[in-house]
Amino acid sequence: VRAFADGLLRALREHDATGRGDLVASLRAWLSRHGQWDAAAADLGVHRHTLRYRMRRVEEILGRSLDDPDVRMELWLALKTTGAEQP
């Protein structure tokens, strides 16, 4: 399970390591707020448009749609399994 979770988040972590965005934290905030843009953006201290852009990048990098509840569940479980759900 841990290997699956690490694999699922690897591309996002690699992107974050380049300093071009905080996609893992943004995904965590967005999922924890059940997709509520304003609340998640406030948690991160960014504008909601910035968060929307980051979530589009998450979809592009993963090649998966966050509109799919199964994808959201897998990502949340990956965050929980790897400890990445902690700020």
C-alpha positions in Angstrom: 0.0 0.0 0.0 2.8 2.4 0.9 4.6 1.8 -2.4 1.3 2.5 -4.3 0.8 5.7 -2.3 4.4 6.8 -2.9 4.1 6.1 -6.6 0.9 8.0 -6.9 2.4 11.1 -5.2 5.9 10.9 -6.7 5.4 13.1 -9.7 3.8 15.8 -7.5 6.6 15.7 -5.0 9.2 15.9 -7.8 7.4 19.0 -9.1 7.3 20.6 -5.7 11.0 19.9 -5.3 11.7 22.2 -8.3 10.2 25.1 -6.3 7.5 25.7 -8.9 4.5 25.3 -6.6 3.3 23.5 -3.6 1.0 20.9 -5.2 1.0 18.3 -2.5 0.0 20.8 0.2 -2.5 22.3 -2.2 -4.0 19.0 -2.9 -4.2 18.1 0.8 -5.9 21.4 1.6 -8.4 21.1 -1.3 -9.3 17.5 -0.4 -9.6 18.2 3.3 -12.0 21.0 2.5 -14.0 18.7 0.2 -13.2 20.8 -2.8 -14.3 24.1 -1.3 -12.1 26.6 -3.1 -12.3 29.6 -0.9 -11.8 27.6 2.4 -8.9 25.6 1.0 -7.3 28.8 -0.5 -7.6 30.6 2.9 -5.9 27.6 4.6 -3.0 28.0 2.2 -2.9 31.8 2.3 -3.4 32.0 -1.5 -6.0 33.4 -3.8 -8.6 30.8 -5.0 -7.5 31.3 -8.6 -4.0 30.2 -7.5 -5.4 27.1 -6.0 -7.5 26.4 -9.1 -4.4 26.7 -11.2 -2.5 24.3 -8.9 -5.3 21.7 -9.0 -5.2 21.9 -12.9 -1.5 21.2 -12.7 -2.1 18.3 -10.4 -4.5 16.9 -13.0 -2.1 17.5 -15.8 0.9 15.9 -14.0 -1.1 12.9 -12.8 -3.1 12.5 -16.0 -6.2 12.0 -13.9 -9.4 14.1 -13.2 -10.1 15.4 -9.8 -13.8 15.3 -10.8 -13.6 11.5 -10.3 -14.5 10.6 -6.7 -12.4 7.4 -7.0 -9.3 9.5 -7.9 -10.0 11.9 -5.0 -10.3 8.9 -2.6 -7.1 7.3 -3.9 -5.2 10.6 -3.5 -6.5 11.1 0.0 -5.5 7.6 1.0 -2.1 8.2 -0.5 -1.7 11.4 1.5 -2.8 9.6 4.7 -0.6 6.5 4.0 2.5 8.6 3.4 1.9 11.0 6.2 1.6 13.9 3.6 -1.8 14.8 5.0 0.0 16.6 7.9 0.8 20.3 7.2 
